[in-house]
Amino acid sequence: MGHYEYLYLDSTTPIAGEADWFMRELGFELIPVQGGDPEEIGLRGPASTVDGLVGLAVGHNYSALPDPEPDEVQAIDAYRVEIEFWHRRRDTEDQRREARVLFDRLVAARPSTPMLLTFGTCHLAASWSLPRGLREFPADTSIYASDIDQWRPWVIGTRPWMAGS
């Protein structure tokens, strides 16, 4: 398998600070990342539900569109930090379960930080924010404008057309 799961955080903490948090609080360690982006930090740590390691690439959310047209908006646009997640064996179900465990740990440890979990690059799995709380989405919910009515109340955004009406 060659795909990843993603966590998105609305955090103003520098990427190095985010990586430090994972090392300090969750016992992750630094690993090299491919691509050479100095603003992307690789980490690995023990899996929670299966044997082996999980990996993270913590960086800026370059997939966000800074000023999208209404038909180009994505649920992830207002989230500043992207965490690419993988399990070393890359079994889809194990990897998704592990990503969900990490998402739940982040929600418990950092409840004031809005966040999203996506399976792959386009399927929205869950969101968290105060005061909205936790929302799990049906498996066919995309991050794209075509599903905005399903996710708009549950994701953060600053544009009037995202706030709804």
C-alpha angles and dihedrals in degrees: 000000000000106000136098140212120231137215119196122200130192094220133141091199111118114256091250089055091051090051091048089054091055091048095046100039103030103027097243121157133214121265131176117264128214121241100044098247104157089205092060118082124194122216137173135192143158120299115242104215104024137032118274140040136303124212134212134194107199115198148124119304098252090166091070116103108227097208109007126179112247092260092050099051120125129198089238097056098101096045113098103194126059122196115194109206131197140165115222094235090047095213104162098226095042091047094049092047091050092048089051091050090052091047091051091048090052092049091051094045098039108028094161092060115089111222145172134208120208129185105223117337099305115029115090109215106170144348135202132193139138123278094010094060128198121338126183116200131214113264093253096056112120128201090235134101090259088074098035093120089060097049107023096093091049105048130067121249139154103206118101093231090053093051088064136226 
